[in-house]
Amino acid sequence: MSQSIVMKNNIAANHALNELNANNRAFGKSMKKLASGMKINSVGDDASNYTISEGMRGRLHALEQDSRNAQNGASLLKVAEGAISSTIEELKTLKEKAINAADDTNTDADRAVIQKEVDQTLDQIDDNANVTYNGKMLVDGSHDGKDTSKDNTLVFHVGANPGENIHIALGDMRTDALGYTKEEKDTDGNVISSTFVKLSSLSVETKDKAQEAISIIDGAIEMALDQQTTIGAVQQRMDYTDALVTTTSRNETDAESVIRDADMAASVVETATNSMLVDASSAMLAQANQKNSGLAGMLNDL
């Protein structure tokens, strides 16, 4: 069957133009993949996987902040631990002085001199309790967890979801809060009364007071060591949490990469193919536009 020569519609050219436009779009997308390194650059590329990928990226940002929170929390606890360690060393010094004062090789005049040293050491312990992190008092009793009206513990948020927190109560390390409980017992050994004797009242001015001072200091050391143990346990938990967050973040990154990152080798092949198709479509469009040149010649002969 012979094909009619028409002038108004160049069907072949229209087909070639459509193919050229489609190939240009495909070439643009493949070039964008190479330039960005991602096979999904917008929601139009793959709506469902784009949504999944963005959700993963949101969780990744949260996990990164979780890791920073855990590290900052560990730094805060190290500051508190340092203050308590210093206090324990001061308490050891106090015990040494109390034992010295309890010995009768000293006179009361000697004990008065020792008391001056004791007073200076007690002041240093109170200074230790004023340690801060980012302006926040740590071991002055403001975060001891004993406030029944509110949670006054320190809270470290180390999860991507609400309530994923680590709490720690830091006790009062001032001399008014450290000491021991003195108990009065009856003849059967039953406790009939108890009194908390504060470290701040420590005196070694007499032999008897020096003897009691040893008990007060031992009680203070026990309280300080107990707090130090609590901090150590939470520090260990912080380390485990940070390690878990890091592992989770790495796995989430790998999963997000599978969804969104481009296979560069495949993208190079795709780009080269689309480039050749663009060239071929352009050539076919030019050929189609030359198809009716003979008709123009016929019209010129009229």
Number of C-alpha atoms within 10 A of each C-alpha: 3 4 5 6 12 10 9 6 9 14 12 15 19 14 14 21 18 14 19 21 14 16 22 18 14 19 21 15 20 24 19 17 22 20 10 12 16 19 22 21 17 11 12 9 12 13 12 10 15 19 13 13 21 14 12 18 16 11 17 21 12 18 24 16 17 22 23 14 18 25 18 14 20 22 14 18 22 16 15 23 22 15 22 23 16 15 27 21 13 19 22 15 15 24 21 13 20 28 15 19 29 21 14 10 8 14 13 14 11 15 23 16 13 20 22 14 14 22 16 10 17 22 13 17 23 18 16 22 23 16 18 16 13 6 7 11 15 26 25 20 19 18 20 18 17 14 11 7 6 8 14 18 19 18 15 18 19 26 19 17 10 8 9 13 13 18 15 19 21 23 24 20 25 25 21 13 18 23 26 21 13 15 12 12 12 9 6 6 8 10 11 9 10 11 10 13 21 19 23 18 13 23 25 27 21 20 21 12 15 24 18 17 27 21 19 25 25 19 20 25 22 15 20 22 16 13 20 21 13 14 21 16 11 17 21 12 15 23 15 13 19 22 14 14 23 16 13 14 21 14 13 17 16 12 13 20 15 12 15 19 16 19 14 15 9 12 20 15 12 19 20 15 15 22 19 14 19 21 14 16 23 18 14 19 21 14 14 19 16 11 14 14 10 11 12 10 10 9 8 8 6 5
